[in-house]
Amino acid sequence: MPVIVHVEHAHERYKWLHLRRSRRLALQTDAIVGVSKGVVERLRELGLPGEKLHTIYNGVRVERFVAPTPQPWARREPAVVMASRFGQPKDQRTLIRAAALLRDRGTPIRVRLVGGGKQLEIWRAKWLVRWLGLGGLVEFLGHRNDLPEILWKHQVAVISTRREGFGLVAVESMAAGCAVVASRAPGVAELIEHGHTGWLATTGDPVTFADAIAEALGAEGPVRAAAGAAFAGASFGLVRMTTEYERLFEQLYPAKRRPSA
């Protein structure tokens, strides 16, 4: 008998028919894996059977984001990078507003936005940059294939998303040695220990993002960046993920083979 495991990667907003089908299919599934605690909690809220829910974090090729030669903090540009596709949940505009606040406080920062995505969201972000007078500070780099190299050049990486299944870019940024500032959104906040491996800011709030970015560019930045890099390497590798899936199947398979009464 086959073992059936469903893996959910995102915070789904189910329409009623989709939700009904998912609940039915869950009855035929041996286990349902969420790639973060936030995803699992969302599935629980949607009424999927709690006894079948498991959390297994995605595995990340963290070694790809570790610089081949050490990148001293002082040689990195004191600037901010955000790598994400443009879509409403990713919320680059909160970062743009935070940059405006920092400029108004007398500490202008350079922000680079990496990624393609929905043209309407890109247009809205560019319009906001013009409206706030940030044309000389915010750059749109578009889709890039050299993300590790880009991260190595920056001191701070920001993830201002409003919701996330698993904050992949947060792990990649930590592995690359950036000081990470992320939102408290489910799926990303659980990857960062505020005050130790990075900073967490209130989702959608430019003020708390501006405050956190200012701290990250200060003396505490390299300390938390180093802690984040060590944490990413130890916690999110492919071997760890593979081992956890193997353990899950080892638990499920004997029960599947056991004859029913």
VEXSE-884002 format. One line per field, with one value per residue (C-alpha): residue number from 0; residue in one letter; x, y, z. Coordinates in Angstrom, 2 decimals, padded with zeros to 5 digits, m for minus. Layout:
N
num	(NUM,...)
residuo	(A,...)
px	(X,...)
py	(Y,...)
pz	(Z,...)
***
This chain:
261
num	(0,1,2,3,4,5,6,7,8,9,10,11,12,13,14,15,16,17,18,19,20,21,22,23,24,25,26,27,28,29,30,31,32,33,34,35,36,37,38,39,40,41,42,43,44,45,46,47,48,49,50,51,52,53,54,55,56,57,58,59,60,61,62,63,64,65,66,67,68,69,70,71,72,73,74,75,76,77,78,79,80,81,82,83,84,85,86,87,88,89,90,91,92,93,94,95,96,97,98,99,100,101,102,103,104,105,106,107,108,109,110,111,112,113,114,115,116,117,118,119,120,121,122,123,124,125,126,127,128,129,130,131,132,133,134,135,136,137,138,139,140,141,142,143,144,145,146,147,148,149,150,151,152,153,154,155,156,157,158,159,160,161,162,163,164,165,166,167,168,169,170,171,172,173,174,175,176,177,178,179,180,181,182,183,184,185,186,187,188,189,190,191,192,193,194,195,196,197,198,199,200,201,202,203,204,205,206,207,208,209,210,211,212,213,214,215,216,217,218,219,220,221,222,223,224,225,226,227,228,229,230,231,232,233,234,235,236,237,238,239,240,241,242,243,244,245,246,247,248,249,250,251,252,253,254,255,256,257,258,259,260)
residuo	(M,P,V,I,V,H,V,E,H,A,H,E,R,Y,K,W,L,H,L,R,R,S,R,R,L,A,L,Q,T,D,A,I,V,G,V,S,K,G,V,V,E,R,L,R,E,L,G,L,P,G,E,K,L,H,T,I,Y,N,G,V,R,V,E,R,F,V,A,P,T,P,Q,P,W,A,R,R,E,P,A,V,V,M,A,S,R,F,G,Q,P,K,D,Q,R,T,L,I,R,A,A,A,L,L,R,D,R,G,T,P,I,R,V,R,L,V,G,G,G,K,Q,L,E,I,W,R,A,K,W,L,V,R,W,L,G,L,G,G,L,V,E,F,L,G,H,R,N,D,L,P,E,I,L,W,K,H,Q,V,A,V,I,S,T,R,R,E,G,F,G,L,V,A,V,E,S,M,A,A,G,C,A,V,V,A,S,R,A,P,G,V,A,E,L,I,E,H,G,H,T,G,W,L,A,T,T,G,D,P,V,T,F,A,D,A,I,A,E,A,L,G,A,E,G,P,V,R,A,A,A,G,A,A,F,A,G,A,S,F,G,L,V,R,M,T,T,E,Y,E,R,L,F,E,Q,L,Y,P,A,K,R,R,P,S,A)
px	(000.00,001.41,001.99,000.42,001.92,000.74,003.15,001.70,004.08,001.89,m000.80,m003.68,m006.79,m009.21,m012.49,m015.24,m015.22,m011.43,m011.56,m014.28,m012.21,m009.08,m010.87,m012.11,m008.67,m007.17,m009.16,m007.28,m003.89,m001.58,000.15,000.06,003.34,003.53,006.86,006.57,004.64,002.69,001.48,000.52,m001.46,m003.27,m004.19,m005.46,m007.63,m009.07,m010.25,m007.75,m007.21,m004.73,m003.42,m002.11,m000.30,003.50,006.02,009.15,011.05,012.24,015.82,017.99,021.27,022.87,026.38,025.54,025.07,028.20,030.87,033.89,036.12,035.04,033.33,034.35,031.45,033.30,033.78,030.07,028.08,025.94,022.85,019.66,018.65,015.27,015.05,011.48,009.07,006.69,003.23,000.87,001.82,005.54,004.95,008.05,006.19,006.56,010.34,010.16,008.21,010.75,013.52,011.66,011.41,015.13,015.91,013.66,015.50,018.76,020.10,019.41,020.06,020.37,017.80,018.02,014.97,015.72,013.07,010.47,006.79,003.49,003.91,001.17,002.99,006.29,004.59,003.03,006.40,008.13,005.35,005.74,009.50,008.90,006.15,008.38,011.35,013.54,014.69,018.34,018.14,015.96,017.04,015.05,017.41,014.82,015.24,018.81,020.68,023.49,021.61,024.40,026.87,024.36,023.72,027.45,027.79,025.12,025.10,021.33,018.61,014.94,011.93,008.81,006.32,002.79,002.51,004.86,004.80,008.51,010.88,013.42,015.13,015.46,017.51,019.53,020.25,021.37,023.62,025.11,026.11,023.56,021.89,018.25,015.22,011.94,008.26,006.42,004.39,003.80,006.28,009.15,009.06,009.64,012.93,014.51,015.18,014.61,017.55,019.90,019.86,018.14,015.32,011.55,009.38,005.63,004.08,003.14,004.59,007.28,008.20,009.28,011.06,012.95,013.94,015.15,017.09,018.84,019.91,021.03,023.29,024.82,027.20,024.83,024.58,027.69,026.99,023.52,024.61,027.22,024.68,022.19,024.74,025.61,021.94,021.05,023.88,022.99,019.20,018.09,020.37,019.09,020.38,018.27,015.11,015.75,016.33,013.05,011.08,012.74,011.71,008.14,007.89,009.44,006.65,003.88,004.84,004.53,001.07,000.07,001.16,m000.64,m003.82,m007.04,m009.22)
py	(000.00,003.42,006.10,009.39,012.62,016.06,018.99,022.49,025.36,028.44,030.20,029.28,031.41,028.66,029.30,027.19,024.53,024.17,023.91,021.26,019.19,019.61,018.37,015.32,014.56,014.92,011.87,009.80,011.26,009.66,012.90,016.59,018.49,022.25,023.88,026.13,026.29,029.17,026.98,024.17,026.57,027.88,024.33,023.65,026.78,025.54,022.37,019.82,016.92,018.00,014.49,014.35,017.70,017.87,020.70,020.11,023.22,023.47,022.57,025.32,025.07,027.33,026.57,028.40,031.61,031.36,033.60,031.59,034.11,035.92,039.25,041.62,043.72,046.98,046.09,045.60,048.62,050.07,049.60,047.54,044.84,043.14,040.13,039.18,039.00,041.92,040.97,042.45,040.05,040.86,044.52,046.29,049.55,049.29,049.20,052.19,054.18,053.15,054.51,057.83,057.98,057.36,060.09,062.49,061.61,062.64,059.12,058.38,054.81,053.21,050.49,047.94,045.91,042.64,040.67,040.66,039.97,041.69,044.80,046.66,046.15,047.26,050.39,051.15,050.79,053.04,055.62,055.64,056.16,059.18,060.58,060.33,061.84,058.77,058.50,058.83,056.27,053.37,051.19,048.50,045.76,043.46,039.71,038.61,035.31,036.47,036.83,035.42,037.96,040.77,039.75,039.58,043.26,044.51,044.83,044.52,042.42,043.20,040.91,043.05,040.41,040.31,036.52,033.72,029.96,029.68,032.63,031.19,034.51,035.15,031.97,032.76,036.27,035.01,032.42,035.21,037.11,039.93,041.39,040.47,042.61,040.77,041.20,039.32,037.52,033.78,031.64,034.11,035.43,031.93,031.68,034.64,035.10,038.79,040.29,037.42,036.34,039.41,041.90,041.51,044.51,044.92,043.76,046.70,049.31,051.56,053.07,049.81,048.79,052.10,051.66,048.09,049.02,051.85,049.40,046.81,049.38,050.18,048.39,045.48,044.60,042.42,040.63,039.48,038.83,036.36,034.67,034.45,032.91,030.23,029.51,029.23,026.81,024.61,024.58,024.67,022.43,019.82,016.93,018.02,018.22,014.85,013.19,014.52,013.27,009.86,009.68,010.60,007.85,005.36,006.19,006.00,002.92,000.27,001.56,001.43,m002.19,m003.25,m005.18,m003.52,m005.33)
pz	(000.00,m000.90,001.71,000.65,001.99,000.92,001.31,001.60,000.81,001.17,003.15,000.90,000.73,m000.25,m001.96,m000.42,m003.15,m003.02,000.77,000.62,m001.80,000.31,003.43,001.52,000.13,003.60,004.67,002.07,002.98,005.54,006.51,005.65,005.90,006.26,005.44,008.49,011.74,010.24,007.38,009.75,011.94,008.86,007.82,011.33,011.16,007.85,009.53,008.25,010.68,013.32,013.97,010.39,010.45,010.63,010.31,008.23,007.23,003.64,002.95,001.50,m000.40,002.17,000.91,m002.33,m000.35,001.77,000.26,m000.99,000.75,003.94,003.34,006.15,007.35,006.73,003.05,002.48,001.42,004.24,002.11,002.07,m000.39,m000.73,m003.04,m003.85,m006.73,m006.93,m005.71,m003.15,m000.31,m000.65,000.26,m001.05,m000.49,003.29,002.82,000.46,003.07,005.72,003.49,003.28,007.08,007.46,004.95,006.84,010.05,008.39,007.76,004.08,002.97,m000.42,m001.18,m003.99,m004.98,m006.76,m008.61,m011.34,m010.90,m011.54,m013.66,m011.79,m008.48,m010.01,m011.38,m007.98,m006.25,m008.80,m008.52,m004.72,m005.07,m007.31,m005.08,m001.99,m003.81,m003.41,m007.01,m006.04,m003.25,m004.45,m007.39,m009.21,m010.38,m011.93,m012.18,m011.47,m011.56,m009.29,m006.01,m003.78,m005.14,m004.63,m001.02,m000.27,m001.19,001.25,005.01,005.46,003.83,004.39,004.01,004.47,003.30,004.69,004.48,003.56,003.49,004.22,004.21,001.78,001.09,004.83,005.20,002.07,003.32,006.72,005.07,002.93,006.06,005.87,008.93,008.35,009.13,008.55,009.22,011.93,009.27,009.78,007.89,008.19,011.77,013.17,011.26,013.07,016.76,017.38,019.21,018.38,014.71,013.29,013.76,013.49,012.60,012.68,009.43,007.22,009.60,008.05,011.43,013.06,009.86,009.80,013.45,012.85,009.71,011.56,014.27,011.70,010.06,013.44,015.77,016.41,012.71,012.32,015.61,014.63,011.05,012.30,014.57,011.71,009.36,011.91,012.58,008.89,008.23,011.18,010.83,007.19,005.14,002.69,004.81,007.79,005.66,003.99,007.36,008.74,005.72,006.05,009.70,008.82,006.19,008.60,011.06,008.47,006.49,009.24,010.13,006.46,006.15,009.33,008.36,009.40,011.93)
***
